[in-house]
């Protein structure tokens, strides 16, 4: 009995593109970070769903590793936001252009 | 680790929402000029993904799906059990696991470098003030 993966894939696609829209549309970097987490977790959902459909551990292990990398990414993103806020007193992804060439 | 990081993210968001001080520029919380292109990119990406999934349906028989032996919740030594996961994690996938530990180490060092070095004098001043404030009540009671 193989579980049907299509509901999981559909839900994951919806979640992923909610995250894409958040990254593209929001100007608050914290919201952008949360949207990135949304995309990470959509990918995790597909990984775990397919790991269960193909009886294979690799998907679960990979989802575990993705979770770890996502935690590191969130920590580094928050640190960058804090540093930029100390410098500029204004955190807006559209107006931070100090590295602009 | 993940719980801590995500919890910190949400704490930051809540602190910002409740503080009322506007560290963000005025106006709506959206990029005003990017709405059209972003909507186009999002919708096109979603359509492309749906098309990619639907265009090549899995032909039955081409993929030999193993007969799933998914165990009950809590059952030991079957697929999906904690013992199965742990064994795979520490034998077959030991190297990625160790690399993960290294990634976390690099993240810790990077975060400390970026966030703590930005304003070292201010943090020192803040600590000094806090200490003096703690001493005050002792003086008053005497």
gemmi code that builds the backbone of each chain (N, CA, C; Angstrom):
import gemmi

chains = {
    "A": [
        ("UNK", (0.846, -1.183, 0.000), (0.000, 0.000, 0.000), (0.882, 1.233, 0.000)),
        ("UNK", (0.932, 1.891, -1.137), (1.737, 3.099, -1.228), (0.864, 4.311, -0.981)),
        ("UNK", (1.237, 5.143, -0.053), (0.443, 6.345, 0.187), (0.509, 7.298, -0.996)),
        ("UNK", (-0.580, 7.961, -1.244), (-0.638, 8.900, -2.362), (0.060, 10.194, -1.967)),
        ("UNK", (1.011, 10.605, -2.809), (1.793, 11.779, -2.438), (1.222, 13.062, -3.015)),
        ("UNK", (0.256, 12.968, -3.933), (-0.146, 14.186, -4.648), (-0.734, 15.261, -3.737)),
        ("UNK", (-1.515, 14.944, -2.686), (-1.957, 16.042, -1.812), (-0.791, 16.770, -1.151)),
        ("UNK", (0.222, 16.002, -0.761), (1.376, 16.635, -0.128), (2.108, 17.538, -1.109)),
        ("UNK", (2.247, 17.070, -2.352), (2.931, 17.889, -3.347), (2.144, 19.162, -3.633)),
        ("UNK", (0.823, 19.036, -3.719), (0.004, 20.222, -3.988), (0.111, 21.227, -2.844)),
        ("UNK", (-0.016, 20.737, -1.613), (0.094, 21.638, -0.461), (1.467, 22.294, -0.419)),
        ("UNK", (2.500, 21.506, -0.738), (3.854, 22.048, -0.700), (4.043, 23.125, -1.756)),
        ("UNK", (3.468, 22.912, -2.949), (3.592, 23.937, -3.994), (2.929, 25.234, -3.561)),
        ("UNK", (1.749, 25.110, -2.968), (1.052, 26.316, -2.515), (1.876, 27.043, -1.452)),
        ("UNK", (2.382, 26.287, -0.475), (3.164, 26.912, 0.597), (4.411, 27.569, 0.027)),
        ("UNK", (5.053, 26.863, -0.925), (6.289, 27.396, -1.487), (6.032, 28.725, -2.190)),
        ("UNK", (4.942, 28.823, -2.932), (4.747, 30.069, -3.670), (4.146, 31.161, -2.806)),
        ("UNK", (3.514, 30.806, -1.703), (3.211, 31.839, -0.700), (4.529, 32.444, -0.194)),
        ("UNK", (5.525, 31.580, 0.027), (6.837, 32.067, 0.454), (7.494, 32.927, -0.602)),
        ("UNK", (7.398, 32.508, -1.874), (7.991, 33.305, -2.955), (7.350, 34.684, -3.009)),
        ("UNK", (6.016, 34.716, -2.923), (5.324, 36.001, -2.949), (5.747, 36.862, -1.766)),
        ("UNK", (5.911, 36.237, -0.590), (6.343, 37.000, 0.574), (7.714, 37.608, 0.388)),
        ("UNK", (8.637, 36.811, -0.160), (9.990, 37.329, -0.364), (9.974, 38.473, -1.360)),
        ("UNK", (9.166, 38.340, -2.404), (9.199, 39.358, -3.449), (8.442, 40.612, -3.056)),
        ("UNK", (7.407, 40.489, -2.233), (6.520, 41.621, -2.024), (6.800, 42.371, -0.730)),
        ("UNK", (7.213, 41.690, 0.306), (7.340, 42.362, 1.589), (8.625, 43.178, 1.642)),
        ("UNK", (8.607, 44.235, 2.439), (9.807, 45.060, 2.566), (10.402, 44.934, 3.959)),
        ("UNK", (9.715, 44.270, 4.864), (10.269, 44.038, 6.197), (11.163, 42.806, 6.155)),
        ("UNK", (12.448, 42.929, 6.484), (13.336, 41.763, 6.348), (12.952, 40.600, 7.247)),
        ("UNK", (12.307, 40.877, 8.371), (11.897, 39.763, 9.226), (10.807, 38.941, 8.548)),
        ("UNK", (9.887, 39.619, 7.902), (8.843, 38.899, 7.175), (9.464, 38.115, 6.024)),
        ("UNK", (10.482, 38.717, 5.396), (11.164, 38.013, 4.305), (11.814, 36.737, 4.835)),
        ("UNK", (12.445, 36.827, 6.010), (13.059, 35.630, 6.597), (12.005, 34.564, 6.879)),
        ("UNK", (10.857, 34.993, 7.387), (9.792, 34.022, 7.660), (9.305, 33.378, 6.376)),
        ("UNK", (9.259, 34.155, 5.294), (8.838, 33.582, 4.020), (9.855, 32.563, 3.510)),
        ("UNK", (11.139, 32.849, 3.762), (12.170, 31.887, 3.364), (11.998, 30.589, 4.145)),
        ("UNK", (11.671, 30.714, 5.435), (11.398, 29.510, 6.219), (10.216, 28.744, 5.643)),
        ("UNK", (9.228, 29.491, 5.151), (8.066, 28.836, 4.538), (8.502, 27.989, 3.345)),
        ("UNK", (9.405, 28.534, 2.530), (9.863, 27.777, 1.362), (10.677, 26.550, 1.786)),
        ("UNK", (11.539, 26.731, 2.808), (12.297, 25.579, 3.327), (11.359, 24.459, 3.744)),
        ("UNK", (10.301, 24.824, 4.455), (9.439, 23.798, 5.002), (8.549, 23.179, 3.944)),
        ("UNK", (8.246, 23.923, 2.872), (7.536, 23.299, 1.752), (8.396, 22.210, 1.122)),
        ("UNK", (9.679, 22.518, 0.936), (10.590, 21.507, 0.394), (10.709, 20.318, 1.340)),
        ("UNK", (10.753, 20.572, 2.630), (10.834, 19.484, 3.604), (9.617, 18.583, 3.521)),
        ("UNK", (8.454, 19.199, 3.332), (7.216, 18.411, 3.259), (7.264, 17.443, 2.089)),
        ("UNK", (7.729, 17.926, 0.934), (7.830, 17.043, -0.233), (8.854, 15.938, 0.011)),
        ("UNK", (9.983, 16.306, 0.623), (11.017, 15.304, 0.885), (10.479, 14.176, 1.751)),
        ("UNK", (9.790, 14.543, 2.812), (9.302, 13.518, 3.734), (8.186, 12.706, 3.092)),
        ("UNK", (7.329, 13.381, 2.294), (6.241, 12.652, 1.638), (6.789, 11.615, 0.670)),
        ("UNK", (7.799, 11.997, -0.106), (8.347, 11.040, -1.066), (9.185, 9.976, -0.374)),
        ("UNK", (9.809, 10.332, 0.753), (10.545, 9.317, 1.495), (9.610, 8.234, 1.996)),
        ("UNK", (8.386, 8.625, 2.308), (7.443, 7.627, 2.778), (6.849, 6.833, 1.617)),
        ("UNK", (6.701, 7.482, 0.452), (6.142, 6.771, -0.688), (7.127, 5.733, -1.236)),
        ("UNK", (8.331, 6.173, -1.573), (9.422, 5.253, -1.822), (9.932, 4.888, -0.439)),
        ("UNK", (9.896, 3.729, -0.036), (10.297, 3.456, 1.350), (11.808, 3.624, 1.422)),
        ("UNK", (12.212, 4.827, 1.720), (13.625, 5.171, 1.627), (13.921, 6.231, 2.673)),
        ("UNK", (15.002, 6.024, 3.385), (15.350, 6.926, 4.467), (15.934, 8.248, 3.992)),
        ("UNK", (16.460, 8.274, 2.761), (17.279, 9.414, 2.340), (16.503, 10.724, 2.432)),
        ("UNK", (15.225, 10.687, 2.087), (14.440, 11.914, 2.147), (14.324, 12.455, 3.555)),
        ("UNK", (14.103, 11.553, 4.488), (13.985, 12.004, 5.883), (15.300, 12.577, 6.388)),
        ("UNK", (16.405, 11.899, 6.042), (17.706, 12.410, 6.479), (17.957, 13.781, 5.872)),
        ("UNK", (17.595, 13.909, 4.592), (17.856, 15.175, 3.929), (16.995, 16.287, 4.522)),
        ("UNK", (15.750, 15.954, 4.862), (14.908, 16.963, 5.512), (15.521, 17.395, 6.843)),
        ("UNK", (16.086, 16.438, 7.559), (16.760, 16.761, 8.823), (17.906, 17.741, 8.588)),
        ("UNK", (18.712, 17.461, 7.565), (19.837, 18.350, 7.279), (19.335, 19.728, 6.833)),
        ("UNK", (18.257, 19.748, 6.059), (17.707, 21.033, 5.619), (17.243, 21.842, 6.817)),
        ("UNK", (16.647, 21.174, 7.795), (16.201, 21.886, 9.003), (17.392, 22.528, 9.700)),
        ("UNK", (18.500, 21.790, 9.785), (19.677, 22.350, 10.444), (20.203, 23.566, 9.689)),
        ("UNK", (20.285, 23.438, 8.370), (20.781, 24.565, 7.578), (19.826, 25.748, 7.688)),
        ("UNK", (18.513, 25.470, 7.752), (17.549, 26.560, 7.888), (17.734, 27.294, 9.204)),
        ("UNK", (18.041, 26.543, 10.268), (18.278, 27.201, 11.553), (19.497, 28.108, 11.474)),
        ("UNK", (20.573, 27.598, 10.857), (21.769, 28.426, 10.716), (21.468, 29.669, 9.884)),
        ("UNK", (20.699, 29.480, 8.821), (20.355, 30.610, 7.952), (19.533, 31.651, 8.707)),
        ("UNK", (18.568, 31.191, 9.502), (17.745, 32.149, 10.242), (18.594, 32.937, 11.231)),
        ("UNK", (19.532, 32.240, 11.898), (20.385, 32.933, 12.867), (21.246, 33.983, 12.178)),
        ("UNK", (21.840, 33.619, 11.036), (22.701, 34.569, 10.339), (21.878, 35.732, 9.788)),
        ("UNK", (20.688, 35.433, 9.276), (19.839, 36.508, 8.782), (19.469, 37.495, 9.873)),
        ("UNK", (19.116, 36.959, 11.050), (18.786, 37.857, 12.164), (19.986, 38.702, 12.557)),
        ("UNK", (21.175, 38.088, 12.556), (22.370, 38.853, 12.923), (22.613, 39.974, 11.936)),
        ("UNK", (22.417, 39.691, 10.645), (22.617, 40.739, 9.641), (21.582, 41.848, 9.823)),
        ("UNK", (20.341, 41.470, 10.115), (19.307, 42.488, 10.327), (19.675, 43.376, 11.513)),
        ("UNK", (20.149, 42.744, 12.598), (20.517, 43.523, 13.782), (21.667, 44.467, 13.452)),
        ("UNK", (22.680, 43.964, 12.730), (23.833, 44.808, 12.409), (23.429, 45.974, 11.525)),
        ("UNK", (22.593, 45.695, 10.515), (22.162, 46.772, 9.619), (21.322, 47.792, 10.374)),
        ("UNK", (20.492, 47.309, 11.296), (19.650, 48.232, 12.058), (20.489, 49.141, 12.941)),
        ("UNK", (21.578, 48.596, 13.499), (22.459, 49.449, 14.311), (23.127, 50.514, 13.453)),
        ("UNK", (23.456, 50.149, 12.230), (24.125, 51.104, 11.359), (23.163, 52.174, 10.869)),
        ("UNK", (21.983, 51.765, 10.433), (21.171, 52.655, 9.621), (19.911, 53.141, 10.311)),
        ("UNK", (19.504, 52.504, 11.404), (18.271, 52.865, 12.092), (17.050, 52.722, 11.193)),
        ("UNK", (17.213, 52.009, 10.119), (16.104, 51.880, 9.187), (16.275, 50.565, 8.444)),
        ("UNK", (15.361, 49.654, 8.666), (15.502, 48.351, 8.054), (14.434, 48.223, 6.982)),
        ("UNK", (14.838, 48.321, 5.767), (13.927, 48.199, 4.642), (14.735, 47.589, 3.505)),
        ("UNK", (14.280, 46.449, 3.032), (15.094, 45.752, 2.036), (15.225, 46.565, 0.759)),
        ("UNK", (14.356, 47.543, 0.574), (14.431, 48.328, -0.648), (15.396, 49.498, -0.525)),
        ("UNK", (15.690, 49.911, 0.692), (16.512, 51.112, 0.853), (17.919, 50.813, 1.310)),
        ("UNK", (18.203, 49.541, 1.594), (19.561, 49.186, 1.965), (20.352, 48.981, 0.690)),
        ("UNK", (21.091, 49.996, 0.315), (21.820, 49.928, -0.957), (23.261, 50.380, -0.779)),
        ("UNK", (23.803, 50.170, 0.455), (25.170, 50.632, 0.701), (26.189, 49.881, -0.153)),
        ("UNK", (25.858, 48.635, -0.533), (26.783, 47.856, -1.328), (26.588, 48.081, -2.817)),
        ("UNK", (25.691, 49.020, -3.135), (25.393, 49.267, -4.537), (26.618, 49.826, -5.228)),
        ("UNK", (26.990, 49.260, -6.384), (28.209, 49.659, -7.065), (28.063, 50.926, -7.879)),
    ],
    "B": [
        ("UNK", (17.876, 23.079, 18.053), (18.561, 24.211, 17.429), (17.597, 24.969, 16.534)),
        ("UNK", (16.851, 24.216, 15.732), (15.899, 24.857, 14.821), (14.823, 25.597, 15.604)),
        ("UNK", (14.326, 24.952, 16.652), (13.304, 25.593, 17.462), (13.797, 26.909, 18.044)),
        ("UNK", (15.023, 26.913, 18.530), (15.581, 28.130, 19.101), (15.692, 29.239, 18.077)),
        ("UNK", (16.179, 28.883, 16.897), (16.384, 29.915, 15.876), (15.052, 30.493, 15.423)),
        ("UNK", (14.088, 29.626, 15.162), (12.803, 30.113, 14.690), (12.087, 30.872, 15.800)),
        ("UNK", (12.252, 30.409, 17.023), (11.641, 31.121, 18.145), (12.203, 32.532, 18.244)),
        ("UNK", (13.517, 32.677, 18.051), (14.120, 34.005, 18.102), (13.551, 34.886, 16.996)),
        ("UNK", (13.363, 34.299, 15.804), (12.794, 35.074, 14.698), (11.417, 35.606, 15.060)),
        ("UNK", (10.586, 34.735, 15.641), (9.242, 35.180, 15.985), (9.264, 36.176, 17.141)),
        ("UNK", (10.185, 36.008, 18.059), (10.284, 36.964, 19.159), (10.655, 38.339, 18.620)),
        ("UNK", (11.549, 38.356, 17.631), (11.910, 39.630, 17.011), (10.683, 40.269, 16.367)),
        ("UNK", (9.922, 39.469, 15.653), (8.743, 40.022, 14.979), (7.756, 40.576, 15.991)),
        ("UNK", (7.511, 39.822, 17.054), (6.547, 40.274, 18.053), (7.045, 41.530, 18.748)),
        ("UNK", (8.344, 41.567, 19.049), (8.893, 42.745, 19.700), (8.750, 43.961, 18.804)),
        ("UNK", (8.963, 43.776, 17.507), (8.837, 44.900, 16.595), (7.389, 45.354, 16.480)),
        ("UNK", (6.475, 44.389, 16.441), (5.075, 44.761, 16.263), (4.540, 45.470, 17.494)),
        ("UNK", (4.999, 45.071, 18.677), (4.433, 45.642, 19.888), (5.181, 46.873, 20.362)),
        ("UNK", (6.381, 47.112, 19.821), (7.153, 48.234, 20.329), (6.536, 49.548, 19.870)),
        ("UNK", (5.985, 49.580, 18.662), (5.381, 50.800, 18.180), (6.377, 51.787, 17.618)),
        ("UNK", (7.635, 51.689, 18.035), (8.639, 52.560, 17.451), (8.880, 52.085, 16.029)),
        ("UNK", (8.852, 53.019, 15.096), (8.956, 52.594, 13.715), (10.382, 52.531, 13.229)),
        ("UNK", (11.022, 51.385, 13.302), (12.326, 51.285, 12.679), (12.208, 51.133, 11.176)),
        ("UNK", (11.005, 50.932, 10.712), (10.790, 50.756, 9.282), (10.242, 52.052, 8.706)),
        ("UNK", (10.477, 52.229, 7.450), (10.024, 53.461, 6.827), (8.508, 53.476, 6.744)),
        ("UNK", (8.009, 54.666, 6.536), (6.562, 54.837, 6.509), (5.953, 54.149, 5.305)),
        ("UNK", (4.671, 54.016, 5.338), (3.991, 53.447, 4.201), (3.589, 52.011, 4.448)),
        ("UNK", (2.936, 51.436, 3.476), (2.497, 50.059, 3.644), (3.689, 49.111, 3.686)),
        ("UNK", (3.456, 47.986, 4.263), (4.531, 47.021, 4.463), (4.733, 46.180, 3.206)),
        ("UNK", (4.723, 46.836, 2.093), (4.942, 46.114, 0.845), (5.811, 46.969, -0.046)),
        ("UNK", (6.489, 46.314, -0.950), (7.257, 47.065, -1.916), (6.284, 47.630, -2.937)),
        ("UNK", (6.204, 48.954, -3.041), (5.151, 49.528, -3.881), (5.352, 49.252, -5.364)),
        ("UNK", (6.591, 49.382, -5.843), (6.797, 49.269, -7.279), (6.902, 47.851, -7.786)),
        ("UNK", (7.117, 46.928, -6.849), (7.428, 45.571, -7.278), (6.215, 44.674, -7.319)),
        ("UNK", (5.038, 45.230, -7.089), (3.883, 44.337, -6.935), (3.548, 43.624, -8.245)),
        ("UNK", (3.536, 44.376, -9.348), (3.196, 43.758, -10.629), (4.175, 42.685, -11.065)),
        ("UNK", (5.478, 43.027, -11.159), (6.447, 42.002, -11.546), (6.460, 40.808, -10.596)),
        ("UNK", (6.331, 41.066, -9.296), (6.375, 39.965, -8.341), (5.179, 39.045, -8.525)),
        ("UNK", (4.009, 39.645, -8.774), (2.827, 38.807, -9.006), (3.011, 37.970, -10.257)),
        ("UNK", (3.595, 38.586, -11.298), (3.813, 37.852, -12.543), (4.762, 36.683, -12.301)),
        ("UNK", (5.887, 36.954, -11.590), (6.863, 35.907, -11.320), (6.246, 34.779, -10.505)),
        ("UNK", (5.463, 35.153, -9.489), (4.865, 34.135, -8.633), (3.892, 33.265, -9.407)),
        ("UNK", (3.000, 33.919, -10.159), (1.986, 33.145, -10.879), (2.642, 32.285, -11.951)),
        ("UNK", (3.622, 32.849, -12.682), (4.294, 32.075, -13.717), (5.047, 30.893, -13.122)),
        ("UNK", (5.701, 31.111, -11.991), (6.417, 30.015, -11.352), (5.479, 28.918, -10.906)),
        ("UNK", (4.354, 29.305, -10.356), (3.384, 28.313, -9.901), (2.841, 27.512, -11.082)),
        ("UNK", (2.520, 28.218, -12.168), (2.007, 27.536, -13.354), (3.062, 26.600, -13.920)),
        ("UNK", (4.323, 27.064, -13.949), (5.395, 26.228, -14.480), (5.566, 24.972, -13.637)),
        ("UNK", (5.463, 25.124, -12.335), (5.623, 23.962, -11.458), (4.491, 22.968, -11.669)),
        ("UNK", (3.261, 23.474, -11.736), (2.112, 22.582, -11.946), (2.244, 21.871, -13.291)),
        ("UNK", (2.698, 22.623, -14.323), (2.863, 22.020, -15.635), (3.943, 20.943, -15.602)),
        ("UNK", (5.046, 21.236, -14.908), (6.138, 20.274, -14.852), (5.697, 18.998, -14.158)),
        ("UNK", (4.836, 19.145, -13.163), (4.374, 17.952, -12.459), (3.391, 17.181, -13.316)),
        ("UNK", (2.498, 17.922, -13.980), (1.419, 17.242, -14.703), (1.849, 16.749, -16.082)),
        ("UNK", (2.903, 17.364, -16.657), (3.261, 17.018, -18.022), (3.830, 15.606, -18.107)),
        ("UNK", (4.522, 15.183, -17.074), (5.101, 13.843, -17.097), (4.513, 13.029, -15.964)),
        ("UNK", (3.327, 12.509, -16.157), (2.772, 11.692, -15.084), (3.561, 10.399, -14.941)),
        ("UNK", (3.578, 9.908, -13.765), (4.289, 8.664, -13.511), (3.525, 7.538, -14.194)),
        ("UNK", (4.149, 7.008, -15.251), (3.518, 5.897, -15.948), (3.548, 4.671, -15.041)),
        ("UNK", (2.434, 4.059, -14.822), (2.444, 2.902, -13.921), (3.308, 1.796, -14.498)),
        ("UNK", (4.141, 1.247, -13.680), (4.970, 0.143, -14.112), (6.388, 0.543, -14.433)),
        ("UNK", (6.614, 1.848, -14.784), (7.977, 2.243, -15.077), (8.793, 2.379, -13.806)),
        ("UNK", (8.124, 2.714, -12.731), (8.841, 2.847, -11.475), (8.439, 1.686, -10.582)),
        ("UNK", (9.413, 0.906, -10.216), (9.118, -0.221, -9.351), (9.028, 0.273, -7.922)),
        ("UNK", (7.837, 0.627, -7.521), (7.664, 1.051, -6.142), (7.728, -0.167, -5.241)),
        ("UNK", (8.559, -0.128, -4.250), (8.582, -1.254, -3.325), (7.293, -1.308, -2.535)),
        ("UNK", (6.923, -2.480, -2.181), (5.728, -2.617, -1.354), (6.029, -2.008, 0.004)),
        ("UNK", (5.289, -0.976, 0.329), (5.608, -0.210, 1.522), (5.370, -1.049, 2.770)),
        ("UNK", (6.349, -1.063, 3.596), (6.199, -1.720, 4.891), (6.300, -0.651, 5.957)),
        ("UNK", (5.387, 0.286, 5.856), (5.406, 1.386, 6.815), (4.797, 0.888, 8.118)),
        ("UNK", (5.563, 1.020, 9.161), (5.125, 0.440, 10.423), (4.130, 1.315, 11.142)),
        ("UNK", (3.546, 0.761, 12.142), (2.667, 1.546, 12.992), (3.485, 2.538, 13.805)),
        ("UNK", (2.817, 3.543, 14.282), (3.509, 4.552, 15.080), (3.985, 3.915, 16.385)),
        ("UNK", (5.266, 4.084, 16.657), (5.802, 3.537, 17.880), (6.368, 2.149, 17.735)),
        ("UNK", (6.120, 1.522, 16.604), (6.675, 0.192, 16.393), (8.166, 0.309, 16.124)),
        ("UNK", (8.934, -0.638, 16.611), (10.384, -0.538, 16.528), (10.892, -1.275, 15.297)),
        ("UNK", (12.021, -0.782, 14.785), (12.795, -1.475, 13.769), (12.043, -1.693, 12.463)),
        ("UNK", (11.155, -0.767, 12.113), (10.571, -0.781, 10.789), (10.816, 0.591, 10.183)),
        ("UNK", (10.437, 0.744, 8.919), (10.647, 2.042, 8.297), (9.838, 3.107, 9.024)),
        ("UNK", (10.464, 4.230, 9.253), (9.782, 5.314, 9.918), (9.983, 5.336, 11.414)),
        ("UNK", (10.540, 4.277, 11.946), (10.754, 4.284, 13.390), (11.984, 5.124, 13.718)),
        ("UNK", (12.055, 5.521, 14.959), (13.179, 6.350, 15.391), (14.489, 5.578, 15.308)),
        ("UNK", (14.442, 4.292, 15.624), (15.663, 3.488, 15.573), (16.170, 3.382, 14.139)),
        ("UNK", (15.245, 3.200, 13.208), (15.620, 3.124, 11.799), (16.272, 4.426, 11.349)),
        ("UNK", (15.643, 5.536, 11.702), (16.159, 6.846, 11.323), (17.542, 7.084, 11.921)),
        ("UNK", (17.679, 6.782, 13.199), (18.951, 7.024, 13.864), (20.068, 6.162, 13.308)),
        ("UNK", (19.744, 4.907, 13.009), (20.763, 4.027, 12.455), (21.248, 4.539, 11.107)),
        ("UNK", (20.302, 4.956, 10.268), (20.700, 5.492, 8.973), (21.496, 6.772, 9.137)),
        ("UNK", (21.101, 7.590, 10.101), (21.769, 8.883, 10.283), (23.223, 8.692, 10.723)),
        ("UNK", (23.456, 7.699, 11.545), (24.804, 7.565, 12.100), (25.655, 6.544, 11.372)),
        ("UNK", (25.113, 5.892, 10.341), (25.959, 4.963, 9.578), (26.079, 5.437, 8.137)),
        ("UNK", (24.993, 5.354, 7.399), (25.064, 5.688, 5.972), (25.326, 7.169, 5.766)),
        ("UNK", (24.664, 8.003, 6.561), (24.733, 9.442, 6.350), (25.540, 10.124, 7.442)),
        ("UNK", (26.622, 9.461, 7.876), (27.414, 10.038, 8.965), (28.147, 11.290, 8.501)),
        ("UNK", (28.693, 11.267, 7.275), (29.467, 12.411, 6.802), (28.607, 13.671, 6.653)),
        ("UNK", (27.423, 13.606, 6.020), (26.587, 14.809, 6.010), (26.226, 15.299, 7.409)),
        ("UNK", (26.046, 14.369, 8.321), (25.720, 14.768, 9.691), (26.854, 15.566, 10.313)),
        ("UNK", (28.088, 15.092, 10.084), (29.238, 15.814, 10.633), (29.405, 17.174, 9.953)),
        ("UNK", (29.169, 17.211, 8.641), (29.261, 18.490, 7.931), (28.235, 19.477, 8.485)),
        ("UNK", (27.054, 18.948, 8.858), (26.033, 19.790, 9.482), (26.539, 20.430, 10.758)),
        ("UNK", (27.244, 19.625, 11.557), (27.809, 20.175, 12.787), (28.787, 21.305, 12.472)),
        ("UNK", (29.574, 21.114, 11.403), (30.531, 22.154, 11.032), (29.807, 23.407, 10.558)),
        ("UNK", (28.723, 23.215, 9.808), (27.938, 24.363, 9.342), (27.399, 25.153, 10.529)),
        ("UNK", (26.927, 24.443, 11.539), (26.407, 25.140, 12.719), (27.513, 25.914, 13.423)),
        ("UNK", (28.707, 25.310, 13.479), (29.832, 26.004, 14.113), (30.153, 27.293, 13.368)),
        ("UNK", (30.212, 27.191, 12.034), (30.493, 28.383, 11.231), (29.403, 29.433, 11.443)),
        ("UNK", (28.146, 28.976, 11.530), (27.050, 29.925, 11.741), (27.199, 30.641, 13.070)),
        ("UNK", (27.567, 29.896, 14.116), (27.728, 30.526, 15.430), (28.807, 31.587, 15.371)),
        ("UNK", (29.962, 31.229, 14.786), (31.067, 32.188, 14.728), (30.678, 33.404, 13.893)),
        ("UNK", (30.005, 33.149, 12.760), (29.611, 34.254, 11.906), (28.625, 35.190, 12.568)),
        ("UNK", (27.662, 34.620, 13.287), (26.672, 35.455, 13.969), (27.331, 36.316, 15.026)),
        ("UNK", (28.245, 35.732, 15.789), (28.920, 36.511, 16.825), (29.745, 37.614, 16.181)),
        ("UNK", (30.419, 37.296, 15.083), (31.233, 38.313, 14.419), (30.371, 39.453, 13.900)),
        ("UNK", (29.267, 39.116, 13.250), (28.459, 40.160, 12.619), (27.693, 40.978, 13.657)),
        ("UNK", (27.071, 40.301, 14.599), (26.140, 40.996, 15.482), (26.821, 41.626, 16.681)),
        ("UNK", (27.864, 41.019, 17.204), (28.460, 41.524, 18.431), (29.525, 42.563, 18.153)),
        ("UNK", (30.088, 42.564, 16.944), (31.163, 43.492, 16.666), (30.655, 44.827, 16.133)),
        ("UNK", (29.370, 44.901, 15.832), (28.858, 46.102, 15.185), (28.901, 47.297, 16.126)),
        ("UNK", (28.589, 47.110, 17.394), (28.583, 48.219, 18.348), (29.155, 47.752, 19.685)),
        ("UNK", (30.453, 47.524, 19.738), (31.022, 47.006, 20.987), (30.984, 48.032, 22.103)),
        ("UNK", (31.140, 49.333, 21.777), (31.168, 50.339, 22.840), (29.802, 50.503, 23.476)),
        ("UNK", (28.778, 50.449, 22.611), (27.443, 50.648, 23.153), (27.069, 49.501, 24.091)),
        ("UNK", (27.430, 48.295, 23.713), (27.082, 47.173, 24.581), (27.817, 47.278, 25.908)),
        ("UNK", (29.078, 47.745, 25.878), (29.814, 47.908, 27.119), (29.164, 48.968, 28.001)),
        ("UNK", (28.753, 50.072, 27.379), (28.090, 51.130, 28.121), (26.794, 50.616, 28.733)),
        ("UNK", (26.080, 49.848, 27.942), (24.808, 49.311, 28.413), (25.035, 48.424, 29.636)),
        ("UNK", (26.071, 47.584, 29.572), (26.344, 46.696, 30.704), (26.704, 47.505, 31.945)),
        ("UNK", (27.492, 48.552, 31.753), (27.904, 49.365, 32.897), (26.692, 50.014, 33.572)),
        ("UNK", (25.813, 50.558, 32.724), (24.638, 51.205, 33.287), (23.770, 50.216, 34.050)),
        ("UNK", (23.646, 49.023, 33.498), (22.821, 48.017, 34.145), (23.399, 47.681, 35.524)),
        ("UNK", (24.729, 47.591, 35.574), (25.346, 47.224, 36.840), (25.122, 48.317, 37.889)),
        ("UNK", (25.259, 49.569, 37.449), (25.067, 50.642, 38.420), (23.617, 50.694, 38.895)),
        ("UNK", (22.717, 50.376, 37.996), (21.312, 50.390, 38.390), (21.051, 49.278, 39.407)),
        ("UNK", (21.754, 48.187, 39.271), (21.547, 47.107, 40.235), (22.080, 47.494, 41.614)),
        ("UNK", (23.090, 48.325, 41.623), (23.669, 48.661, 42.927), (22.809, 49.659, 43.700)),
        ("UNK", (22.043, 50.430, 42.987), (21.324, 51.534, 43.624), (20.487, 51.143, 44.847)),
        ("UNK", (19.656, 50.125, 44.737), (18.814, 49.820, 45.911), (19.614, 49.443, 47.143)),
        ("UNK", (20.796, 48.841, 46.940), (21.594, 48.482, 48.119), (22.004, 49.749, 48.877)),
        ("UNK", (22.409, 50.774, 48.104), (22.810, 52.030, 48.739), (21.627, 52.653, 49.472)),
        ("UNK", (20.484, 52.587, 48.853), (19.326, 53.235, 49.459), (18.931, 52.558, 50.778)),
        ("UNK", (19.032, 51.258, 50.840), (18.625, 50.583, 52.067), (19.571, 50.920, 53.215)),
        ("UNK", (20.843, 51.195, 52.873), (21.734, 51.568, 53.961), (21.430, 52.997, 54.382)),
    ],
}
model = gemmi.Model(1)
for chain_id, residues in chains.items():
    chain = gemmi.Chain(chain_id)
    for i, (resn, *xyz) in enumerate(residues, 1):
        res = gemmi.Residue()
        res.name, res.seqid = resn, gemmi.SeqId(i, " ")
        for name, pos in zip(("N", "CA", "C"), xyz):
            atom = gemmi.Atom()
            atom.name, atom.element = name, gemmi.Element(name[0])
            atom.pos, atom.b_iso = gemmi.Position(*pos), 0.0
            res.add_atom(atom)
        chain.add_residue(res)
    model.add_chain(chain)
structure = gemmi.Structure()
structure.add_model(model)
structure.setup_entities()
